Amino acid sequence: MSAFPERTEVAIVGAGPAGLALAIGLARRGVDFVILDALPEAQNTSRAAVIHAGTLKALEPLDLAGPLIAQGLRVTGFRVRDRDRVLLRADFRALRHAPPFALMIPQDETEAILTRRLAGLGHAVLRPLAAERIETVSEGAVVTLADGRRIAARYVVGADGQDSTVRRQAGIDFPGKTHGSFMLADLRMDWPIPKDEVTLFFSAGGTLVVAPMSQDRYRVVAQCPEAPPRPSVADVQAVIDARGPRHGARVRQVLWGSRFRVHHRLAERFRAGPVLLIGDAAHVHSPAGGQGMNLGLRDAAALAEALTAALREGREGALDDHAAARMAAAREVLRMTDRLTAVATLRAPPLRLLRNLAIRAASSVPALRRRVARLLAGAE
């Protein structure tokens, strides 16, 4: 793709996981597209770290599940704890129609695998090209880039994140609220909990998630009123000491860390004429449950099919059906993460005691544990 394309069937703006997965889906179906990104190169930080079973199943038709599984770390259990006390157990091995595990793999490694897959199909991301204006025309839309060049497309897909230019240019509102700051860190540490488990700790001070990763690493995500911009060993240790196990956890090295603000927002619509939204351009929410990138990848897999139906079979309604189905899925995830965050951060001791008793009682029911596993995994 050496010459600049002035016309295409689908212009994908944004080359994160969702944009790359959509490009792969279209390439496999023989749909003409371009994918462009404002950054000169892919980001090399790990950010999202889990791909759930339902997402892996959705990626199977794109020949992506195998390479991802080969590189990631399989985790079979999810636990909710209040310090050392286990409140809820969910076992992904109970899944019947999806891989029986969650896959721990950093986002930069996921993007590298997707980029190689796209290259193997004869395509590449055009960089650095920033979309500046989207105009609707009779035959679709025209994307004007920051350097003045233009691309005419039948459809434009915004996969350009929560500050999406495509969404803004399409006049789509993005209502919601902000839930404070989170500390994010990849580290090496001594950890008393088995490596086949992802743990969510409930705490009055905020949630704490600890997940094992490959290469003897751990991912820590902690809700903090004023998270440090570059967390140190002492910063992470303090949070684990306050919210995690009482003994056996010792942070040895912070490999990478940052802070971010969490917004719970849902686009008022996922389609405006020739413009469609996927991933963080359409929905953002708390990292509780690790659903963000997964939701975007499933958006992409479904949209590749819907766009093919519209372009090859003339079924324009497939795009409306897609938008409605993905909005319903996003709304359900936002509800789940909102409730989980509210329950996890109860402050009053009597309410915390009642919560813990209720969750432990519910956890004794096998059907409920299977239901939690399916819900987290995004599996049927």
N, C-alpha and C positions, 0 to 999 in steps of 0.2 A: 504494500500500500504506500508507494513512494510519492505519487502525485497527490496533491490536495484534492479531495473529493468535493465538488461543488453541488452534487445532488446525490441523495441516497433514499432508501425506503425508511430507515430508522436511524435517528441520531441519538446516541446515548451520551448524556452529559454526566460525567463522573465515573471514575475507574476504581472505586472501592470494590469490596466483595460482591455487592448486589449488581453493580454495573458490569463487572467482569463476567458474572454468572449469566446475566442476560445476553451478553455478547456471544458467549459460548453456545447458549441455546439457539440463538438466531443463526450462528455460523453452521451448526449441525443441521439446521433445517434449510439452508441455502437462501436465507433472507439477506438482502443487501443492507449493510449498516456501516456506521462509523462510530467509534467510541473515543471520546476525547476527555482530557483532564487538564485542570489548570496547573497542577504541580509538575515540575520538571522531571520528577521521578517518584516512584512509589514510596510511601512512608515505610520506615524500617523499625517502627515500634510495635509492640505486640497487641495493645488495646484489647479487643475481644479475644476470648481464649477458649470458648467451648462451642462445639457443633453438636447439636442434639440428634437423637436417632431419627426423628421425623424429618429433619433437614437432610440427613445423609440419604434417606430413602428418596426424598424429592430430587436429590442431585444424581441419583443413579442413572437416569436417562442421559445425563450429560457426561457420563464416564468420569465423574469427579470423585465419587465416594471412595473408590479403590485407592487412588493416590493419597487422599487425605487420611484414610485409615492407616495406610502404611507408614505415615510419618507421625501421626499423633499418638497420644497416650489414652488407652481405654480406661474409663472409670465406670464401675458398675453400681455404685451406691451414692445416694444423696441423703444427708442427715441434717436435721434441724436440732440445734443444741442450745441450751442455756448454760453457759460455762461447760462443766463436765457432764451435765445431765442430758441424755438423748431424749428429745421430745417426739421426734418423728423420723421414721426410717422409710425410705423408698428405694426399691431395688429395680434397676433397669433390666435385670435379667428376666423379669416377669413380662417384658414386652413380647408380644406374639408376632407382630407384623412389621417389625423394624429391627435394626441392629440392637442387641441387648446391652448397650452401653452408651455413655456420653463420651465424645471424643475431645480431649484436651489438646488444642493446637493453637498457638499464637496467631493473631490475625496476619502478621507480616508473612508467616509461613503459608497460611491459607492463600493470601494474595499471590505469592510467588508460584504456588501450584496452579492457580487459576490462570495466571499470566502465561505460564509454560503451555498449558492446555490450549489457550487461545492462539499462541504462536504456532502450535502444532496443526492448527486448523487454517493457518495462513493469514492471520490477522494480528494487528498490534494496536496498542493505545497510542493515539496522537497526542503528543505533549510538546511543550506546555501550551495548551490552547484553552483560554478562558471564555466561556459563553457570557455575553454581555446583554444581549437582547433577544427575545423570542417574539416573533410576529406571526399571527395566524393569517394564512392566505387561503384562497379557494381550494388549493390542492394539498393543503397540509399546513406546514409552518416553515419559517425561515429563521435559522440561528445565525445571529451576527456575533462574531468573535471580537475580543478586545483589540485585535490588530486590524479590524475592519473587514476581514474576509467573511464570506457568507456561505452557509450550507442550507440548501433547500431539502426538506424531508417530508415524507408523508406523515410520519409520527416523530415526536420528540419525547424522550424519556428522561425525566429528572432523577438521577441517582447521585446527586451532588450534595447530600448531607443535610443536616438540620438548618443550615443557613442557605438553603437552595435558591440559586438565582432562577432556575427554571420555574419553581413554584411561585416565586414572587412575580416573575414576568407573566405567568398565567393568571395572576390575580386570585390565587387560592389562599384563603386565610389559614393560619396555623395556630389555633387557640390552644391554651393550656396554662400550665403553671410551672414554677421552678421549685425543686425540692432540695435546695442547698447543695453543698459540695461533697465530693467523694475523693478519697485518697486511693490511688491505684499504684501497685508496685509489683514487680517481678523480683524474686529474691531466692537466696539459698538459706535454708534454716534447718535446725533440728525440730522435728514435728512429731508429737506423740500419737497421731491418728494415722491409720493405715492409708497407703497411697492410692487405694482403689475407691476413695470416698471424697466427694465434694461436701464441704460443711458450711451451713449458714448458721451463724451465731446470732441469737436474739439478745438485744441489750437496750437498756433505757437510753444509753448514749448514742445509739445508732446501730445499724446492721454491720456485720463483719462476715465476709465470705472468704474462705481459704480453699484453694483448689490446687492439686498437684499438676505439674506439667512435665514434659519431657526434659531430659538433660539435668535431672535432679533439681528442678526449679519448682517454685510455688508462686501462684498468683494470689495476691491479697487485694480485696476491694473493701474499703471501709467508709461508711457514712460519717463525715466529720463536719462540725459547724464551720470550722476554718481550717480546711486541709492545707498542709504545706505544699508549696508549688513543686518542690523536689524533695520528697520524703527521705529522711536519713534512716539508718539502722535504728537509732533511738526513737524516731517517730513511729516506725512500724512496731517496734517492740512494745512501746507504751500502749498502743491500741490493742495489741494481742494480749498483753498482761491485764488490761482492763475488761476485755470482752471474751477472750478465748479460754483455752484450758488453763487451769491454775498451775500446772506443772509440766515441764518437758518441752516447752516451746522456746527456742533461742534463735533469733535472727542473726545470721552470720555475714550476709552480704546483700545489699540492694543492687540489683543489676540494672534496673530502670524504674523510674517512678514519675508520677505526675499527679495533678489534681484536675478534676473536671466538675462542672455543674450539671446536675441532672434536671432535665425538663421533661414533664409529661405533656406531650402535645400530639394532637392528631389533626392532620389536614382535613379541612371541611369536605373535600372530595379528592379522589385519587385520579380523576380524569377531568380535563377541560378541553373538549374538542380533540385536537390532534396531540395534546400534551398529556402524558401520564407520569405518575410518581411512584417510586419504589424506595424501599429502605428508609434511612433516616430523613430523607426529603419528605416522606409521607407520615412518619410516626417516630417519636422518641419517648423513652420511658426509663424508669429505674433499672439498674443492672441486676436487681434481685431476680433470681431464676435464670439469668444468662440468656435472655430471649432476643436481644436487640439484633445482632448480626443474623441470627437464625431466621427471624421474621423477614429480614431483607432478602436473604437467599431464597426463601420460599416464594416471596413476591416475584423475584426474578425468574425462577423456574416456571411459575404459572404464567407470567406475562409473555415469555417466549412462545408458549403454546397459543395464547390468545392473539398475539400479533400475527403469528403464522396463519391462524384461522381468518383473521381480518384481511390480510394481504393476499393470501393464496386462494381462499374460498369465498371471499366477499362477505364473511359473517362479521359485520361491524358490531353487532350486538355482543359478540364474544368479549369485546373490550369493556363494555358496560357490566357484563356479568363478572368479569375478572375484578373490576374496580369494587363492585359491591361485596364480593366474597373476601377480598383482601382487606377491605375496611372493617368488615365484621371480625376477621381474625385479629386485626390490630386492636380493635376496641376491646376484645376479650383479653388480650395480653395486658393492655393498660389497666383494665379492671383488676386482673390478677396481681400485677405488681403493686398497684395502689393499696390493695387490701393487705398484701404480704408486708409491705413497708409499715402500714399503720399498726398491724398486729405485732410486728417484731419490735417496735419502738415504744410500746406502752411503758409509761413511767411509774404509775401508782403501784406500789407493791401488792395490794390486794388483787388488782386487775391482772398483774403479771402471774400471780399464783393461780388464779382461776384459768387464765389462758393456758398455762403449762399443764394443769390437770386435764383440761378439755382436750388439748392436742394429744397428750399421752394416751388418754382413753380412746380417742379416735384412731390413733396409730395401732391400737391392738386389733383393729378390724382389717383382715387381709384385703378385702375388696377395696377399702379406702386407700390402703397403701399402693395397690395397683393403679388406682385412679390417679393418685398423685404422680406416680412414675409416668403414666401416659400423658398427663397434663404438662409436666416439665419437658418431656421428650417431644412434644408436639406430634405424638403418634396416635393413630386410630386405635 
